[in-house]
Amino acid sequence: MEDSIELILQDYAGVFPTSRPHPIVSACTGALLTGLYGLWSVFTMPGFRKIPWSLMVPYLPSSKEQAQNVMKLLEGRRGRLADLGAGDGRLVFAASSVGFQCTGFEINSVLVAYARSKACWRGIPSSQAVFVKKDLWKTDLSSYNNVTAFLAPGVMEVLAEKLLKELPQDALVISCRFPFPNWPQKSTVGSGLDQTFAYEISSVRSHLRNLQKTEMK
Ligand SMILES: C[S@@+](CC[C@H](N)C(=O)[O-])C[C@H]1O[C@@H](n2cnc3c(N)ncnc32)[C@H](O)[C@@H]1O
């Protein structure tokens, strides 16, 4: 019986190799992974050194469908628009093409340079779209009546506080993928990862005021 098990194992030796990979192969794989991580962080992380870990949001571009959902929610609106974390500028370009005066705030200098060159290449004037390399948490948003954000679930509560403090009463806020906790939605478009939510700041403020009143009773 023991003999037969050994024979079986010998038969399968080619299918399940038991020997360890060659040290050079391991070293090369390690170096390749480290290089890829380095490359990824060069494009996704510059500017993040001064931002607390809990507020870090990596780059992930909006899908075509998500951008279309944002545009649907912006229908009937006009004026100034701030895109918080503008990435390569795709939401800014979409909104500026229908007449918004857009500012894309972005912390990653590589993405800012890329978005600016795209704007230049497309001949979009700075009266329609500008990209500012700035930390959104240190940016005064009081002059914007439209705000778009595709960030991360962990920052939505902090962002909600900031927007409530700074935005004018007629502002509309659009959040991609991640809803604001405790804010009543005006409307939502799409589903799954492309779902997009719209909030009227005036309604949010009055909802929160009423909530506070009922809690005090
Ligand atoms: C999920 S991506 C969205 C990019 C773009 N808005 C889009 O929809 O394709 C989030 C972006 O926010 C930027 N970001 C993260 N933290 C930021 C901060 N504190 N200030 C400005 N931009 C920030 C990231 O660099 C990244 O480009």
The ligand as a Gaussian input file, in Angstrom:
#p B3LYP/6-31G(d) Opt

LIG

0 1
 C      -11.966000      58.355000      -7.610000
 S      -10.939000      59.569000      -8.427000
 C      -12.142000      60.452000      -9.400000
 C      -11.514000      61.159000     -10.574000
 C      -12.480000      61.939000     -11.473000
 N      -13.298000      62.879000     -10.726000
 C      -13.385000      61.023000     -12.264000
 O      -14.584000      60.978000     -11.921000
 O      -12.906000      60.339000     -13.176000
 C      -10.623000      60.664000      -7.028000
 C       -9.623000      61.745000      -7.349000
 O       -9.529000      62.601000      -6.216000
 C       -8.196000      63.023000      -6.083000
 N       -8.000000      63.453000      -4.695000
 C       -7.942000      62.681000      -3.601000
 N       -7.776000      63.414000      -2.497000
 C       -7.741000      64.702000      -2.902000
 C       -7.601000      65.938000      -2.217000
 N       -7.445000      65.992000      -0.890000
 N       -7.630000      67.079000      -2.936000
 C       -7.775000      67.047000      -4.285000
 N       -7.910000      65.899000      -4.991000
 C       -7.894000      64.745000      -4.311000
 C       -7.394000      61.790000      -6.468000
 O       -6.078000      62.112000      -6.836000
 C       -8.222000      61.244000      -7.625000
 O       -7.785000      61.757000      -8.838000

